[in-house]
Amino acid sequence: NERDHRKVVESCKKEIDEIGSNLSAQDQAKLLQAYEAFTKHIEEKAWKEEGHGGAGSWRTARILNSIIMHKQGYLKLVKSVENGFRPEIKHGYKHADRRLNKVYQILMADLKGSQIFSLESTIKEQDVRDVQRLWIPYRDSTAELFSLLHPAVDEMPWKTWLTNKRTKQLE
């Protein structure tokens, strides 16, 4: 399964290059920065927060499959933004951020001094904190990229939309 993961990494690199071929050098750098922040976030999330159980190579295979799915989904999303996808949001960023912070604080309080056990896997308070710290640069760089790819929508609606998605994950 590591072989499949390497193939997907190469395929994603080609797609990133293809998307970037229509961008200026500065905008290509923003694309790469967003994809790198996404990759760091999603890899940490898959290993520490998603609760993939099992032992040894079985667990590793499940995590790598999750990373593959997320990477393919991210590139599909980037292309859909490039083709005109607009986020649907009901409330502004401040509302979304307050809601995320509330859900995050409740989760962290629940995890304080305990763990979530799932399919022979554990999720600890520090694991969620580590993932959240990587989510912030992912959110910011992706919102910037999306507003670049779809200039009719500025960064704040994208930040709001991404924040709402993260809140649903934590719930």
Phi, psi and chi 1 to 4 in degrees:
 res  aa     phi    psi   chi1   chi2   chi3   chi4
   1 ASN       -  -25.6 -146.9    6.2      -      -
   2 GLU   -64.4  -32.0  -72.4 -177.0   36.2      -
   3 ARG   -64.1  -44.1 -169.7  174.2  -22.2  120.7
   4 ASP   -61.0  -40.3  -69.6  -18.1      -      -
   5 HIS   -63.0  -43.8 -176.7 -107.6      -      -
   6 ARG   -61.4  -39.3  -78.3 -167.4  -62.3  -88.1
   7 LYS   -63.1  -42.4  -74.3  179.9 -175.3  176.5
   8 VAL   -66.1  -40.2  169.7      -      -      -
   9 VAL   -58.7  -44.5  167.0      -      -      -
  10 GLU   -65.0  -42.7  -75.1  -58.4  -47.2      -
  11 SER   -62.1  -42.4  172.6      -      -      -
  12 CYS   -64.0  -40.4  -70.8      -      -      -
  13 LYS   -59.8  -42.7  170.0  107.9  176.6   68.7
  14 LYS   -63.7  -41.1  -73.3  178.7 -174.9  174.2
  15 GLU   -65.4  -40.7  -74.7 -172.7   62.1      -
  16 ILE   -61.1  -45.1  -70.9  -70.2      -      -
  17 ASP   -60.6  -40.5  -69.8  -14.6      -      -
  18 GLU   -64.7  -45.7 -178.3 -178.2  -54.3      -
  19 ILE   -62.4  -42.6  -66.9  166.1      -      -
  20 GLY   -71.3  -18.4      -      -      -      -
  21 SER   -62.1  -23.2   68.0      -      -      -
  22 ASN   -95.5    5.0  -62.4  -36.2      -      -
  23 LEU  -109.6  157.8  -58.2  174.4      -      -
  24 SER   -68.4  166.7   69.0      -      -      -
  25 ALA   -59.7  -40.5      -      -      -      -
  26 GLN   -64.0  -42.2 -179.0 -179.0    1.5      -
  27 ASP   -73.0  -31.4  -67.6  -15.3      -      -
  28 GLN   -61.6  -39.8  -75.2  177.3    9.9      -
  29 ALA   -63.3  -38.0      -      -      -      -
  30 LYS   -66.9  -38.6  -70.7  178.6 -177.9  179.5
  31 LEU   -61.4  -47.9  170.1   63.9      -      -
  32 LEU   -64.8  -38.7  -67.2  174.5      -      -
  33 GLN   -63.2  -44.3  177.5 -173.6   12.5      -
  34 ALA   -65.1  -43.0      -      -      -      -
  35 TYR   -66.5  -38.4 -174.1   69.2      -      -
  36 GLU   -65.2  -43.5 -177.4  179.1  -47.1      -
  37 ALA   -64.2  -41.1      -      -      -      -
  38 PHE   -60.1  -47.3  161.3   76.8      -      -
  39 THR   -61.0  -45.6  -61.8      -      -      -
  40 LYS   -60.2  -45.7  -73.4  178.2 -178.2  176.8
  41 HIS   -62.6  -50.1  163.2   69.5      -      -
  42 ILE   -70.7  -33.2 -152.7   59.6      -      -
  43 GLU   -67.0  -43.5  -71.9  177.1   -4.8      -
  44 GLU   -64.1  -41.0 -166.3   81.3   -4.3      -
  45 LYS   -62.2  -45.5 -176.9  178.7 -178.5  -56.1
  46 ALA   -63.0  -41.2      -      -      -      -
  47 TRP   -76.1  -36.9  -77.1  100.3      -      -
  48 LYS  -110.9  -21.1  -68.1 -174.1  172.6 -178.3
  49 GLU  -120.3  -21.5 -165.7  178.7   86.3      -
  50 GLU   -82.5  -13.2  -68.6 -178.4   -5.0      -
  51 GLY    72.7   35.3      -      -      -      -
  52 HIS   -70.6  118.6  -62.8  -72.0      -      -
  53 GLY   -93.4 -171.5      -      -      -      -
  54 GLY   100.7  177.2      -      -      -      -
  55 ALA  -120.4  150.4      -      -      -      -
  56 GLY    51.5 -125.9      -      -      -      -
  57 SER   -67.6  -28.5   61.2      -      -      -
  58 TRP   -63.3  -46.2  174.0 -111.8      -      -
  59 ARG   -64.2  -44.9  179.5  173.1 -174.1  -94.6
  60 THR   -59.0  -42.6  -59.7      -      -      -
  61 ALA   -62.0  -42.3      -      -      -      -
  62 ARG   -64.3  -40.7  -68.8 -179.5   61.1  167.9
  63 ILE   -67.1  -45.0  -69.9  168.2      -      -
  64 LEU   -62.8  -38.2  -69.5  176.5      -      -
  65 ASN   -62.7  -39.8  -78.3  -24.2      -      -
  66 SER   -63.4  -45.1  175.3      -      -      -
  67 ILE   -60.9  -43.1  -67.3  168.6      -      -
  68 ILE   -58.6  -48.6  -72.2  168.6      -      -
  69 MET   -59.1  -45.1  -90.6 -173.8    9.1      -
  70 HIS   -65.0  -41.8  -73.5  -63.0      -      -
  71 LYS   -64.1  -44.4  -75.2 -178.0  176.1 -176.3
  72 GLN   -63.9  -39.5  -69.1  170.2  -29.0      -
  73 GLY   -64.7  -39.7      -      -      -      -
  74 TYR   -63.8  -45.5 -176.1   76.3      -      -
  75 LEU   -66.1  -36.3  -70.1  175.0      -      -
  76 LYS   -62.5  -41.8 -176.0  176.9  177.6 -177.3
  77 LEU   -64.5  -44.5  177.7   59.6      -      -
  78 VAL   -56.9  -45.5  168.5      -      -      -
  79 LYS   -65.0  -38.5  -71.9  177.3 -178.0  177.5
  80 SER   -68.0  -35.5   71.1      -      -      -
  81 VAL   -64.8  -43.7  169.1      -      -      -
  82 GLU   -58.8  -31.8 -166.4  175.8   37.4      -
  83 ASN   -93.1    9.4  -69.7  -35.9      -      -
  84 GLY   112.6    1.6      -      -      -      -
  85 PHE   -58.7  135.6  171.7   75.0      -      -
  86 ARG  -122.1  141.0  -61.1  174.5   73.4  103.7
  87 PRO   -73.2  144.4   29.0  -34.6      -      -
  88 GLU  -100.8  119.4  -71.3 -174.3   29.8      -
  89 ILE  -133.7  143.1   53.5  173.2      -      -
  90 LYS   -96.9  -32.8  -66.1 -179.6 -177.3  176.7
  91 HIS  -128.6  163.4  -56.4  -74.6      -      -
  92 GLY   -75.7 -179.9      -      -      -      -
  93 TYR   -62.2  -42.3  177.6   74.5      -      -
  94 LYS   -58.5  -41.8  -74.2 -176.5 -179.9 -177.4
  95 HIS   -63.4  -46.6  178.2  -91.1      -      -
  96 ALA   -62.2  -41.9      -      -      -      -
  97 ASP   -66.8  -41.7 -169.6   51.2      -      -
  98 ARG   -62.1  -42.8  -82.5 -166.8  -54.6  -92.1
  99 ARG   -63.4  -44.8 -169.7  168.1  155.3 -105.2
 100 LEU   -59.8  -47.1  172.1   62.9      -      -
 101 ASN   -60.7  -39.3  -73.6  -30.9      -      -
 102 LYS   -64.1  -48.9 -178.6  179.4  177.3 -177.0
 103 VAL   -62.5  -42.8  168.6      -      -      -
 104 TYR   -61.6  -45.9  179.8   78.6      -      -
 105 GLN   -63.8  -39.3  -68.0  -56.4  -38.5      -
 106 ILE   -63.6  -45.6  -69.7  168.5      -      -
 107 LEU   -62.3  -44.6  176.5   59.1      -      -
 108 MET   -64.9  -37.6  -64.0  -50.6  -83.9      -
 109 ALA   -65.1  -40.0      -      -      -      -
 110 ASP   -64.5  -34.8  -72.7  -12.4      -      -
 111 LEU   -85.0  -15.9  -71.6  172.6      -      -
 112 LYS   -58.3  117.3 -167.6  156.0 -163.6   84.4
 113 GLY    74.7    4.6      -      -      -      -
 114 SER  -140.7 -175.0   66.0      -      -      -
 115 GLN  -142.3  160.6  -57.8  170.3    3.3      -
 116 ILE   -98.6  126.1  -63.6  173.2      -      -
 117 PHE  -103.4  129.5  -66.2   96.4      -      -
 118 SER  -148.4  117.6  169.1      -      -      -
 119 LEU    46.7   56.6  -60.5  170.7      -      -
 120 GLU    62.3   24.5  -58.7  171.8   18.1      -
 121 SER  -128.6  152.7  176.8      -      -      -
 122 THR  -125.1  145.5   58.5      -      -      -
 123 ILE  -121.1  123.2  -59.0  170.3      -      -
 124 LYS  -109.0  163.4  -58.6  176.1 -160.7  113.2
 125 GLU   -54.1  -46.4  178.5 -176.2    9.3      -
 126 GLN   -64.7  -32.7 -173.2   61.3   46.1      -
 127 ASP   -61.6  -47.3  -65.6  -21.6      -      -
 128 VAL   -64.9  -40.9  175.9      -      -      -
 129 ARG   -61.5  -44.2 -174.1  174.8  -72.3  113.8
 130 ASP   -60.2  -44.0  -68.8  -14.0      -      -
 131 VAL   -66.0  -42.1  173.9      -      -      -
 132 GLN   -62.9  -38.3 -171.7   66.9   12.6      -
 133 ARG   -64.2  -31.6  -74.8 -176.5  178.7  146.2
 134 LEU   -82.9  -22.9  -69.9  171.9      -      -
 135 TRP   -67.2  -36.1  175.5   79.2      -      -
 136 ILE   -61.2  -51.3  -66.4  166.7      -      -
 137 PRO   -65.3  -31.1    4.8   -8.9      -      -
 138 TYR   -61.5  -50.2  152.0   69.5      -      -
 139 ARG   -57.6  -49.5  177.8 -155.5   57.6 -158.4
 140 ASP   -65.3  -45.9  -66.8  -12.4      -      -
 141 SER   -70.6  -33.9   62.1      -      -      -
 142 THR   -70.9  -41.2  -64.2      -      -      -
 143 ALA   -60.7  -41.6      -      -      -      -
 144 GLU   -63.5  -44.6 -177.4  179.5    4.6      -
 145 LEU   -62.0  -46.3  171.8   66.8      -      -
 146 PHE   -64.0  -37.1  -74.0    0.7      -      -
 147 SER   -70.4  -27.1   68.0      -      -      -
 148 LEU   -71.3  -43.0  173.3   88.7      -      -
 149 LEU   -73.8  -28.2  -64.8  174.8      -      -
 150 HIS  -130.9   79.5 -166.8  -38.2      -      -
 151 PRO   -59.2  -17.8  -17.2   26.1      -      -
 152 ALA   -71.8  -13.5      -      -      -      -
 153 VAL  -120.4  119.1 -179.0      -      -      -
 154 ASP   -78.3 -178.1   69.9   10.9      -      -
 155 GLU   -65.3  -37.0  -74.8 -177.2   44.0      -
 156 MET   -61.7  -43.6  -69.9  -46.2  -70.7      -
 157 PRO   -61.2  -35.3  -25.5   34.5      -      -
 158 TRP   -68.2  -42.6  -69.5  115.5      -      -
 159 LYS   -60.5  -41.6  -80.2 -173.0  177.6 -175.0
 160 THR   -62.2  -47.9  -56.5      -      -      -
 161 TRP   -61.4  -45.9 -174.7   74.0      -      -
 162 LEU   -65.9  -36.7  -68.2  164.2      -      -
 163 THR   -65.2  -41.8  -60.7      -      -      -
 164 ASN   -62.6  -39.1  -72.0  -26.3      -      -
 165 LYS   -64.3  -41.8  -72.3  178.1   63.0  116.0
 166 ARG   -65.9  -39.2  178.3   65.7  176.9  152.0
 167 THR   -59.4  -44.5  -58.3      -      -      -
 168 LYS   -62.1  -37.2  -71.5  176.7 -174.8  171.8
 169 GLN   -62.6  -45.3  -69.6  171.1   -4.4      -
 170 LEU   -70.4  -31.6  -68.0  176.5      -      -
 171 GLU   -64.8      -  -73.4  175.3  -33.0      -
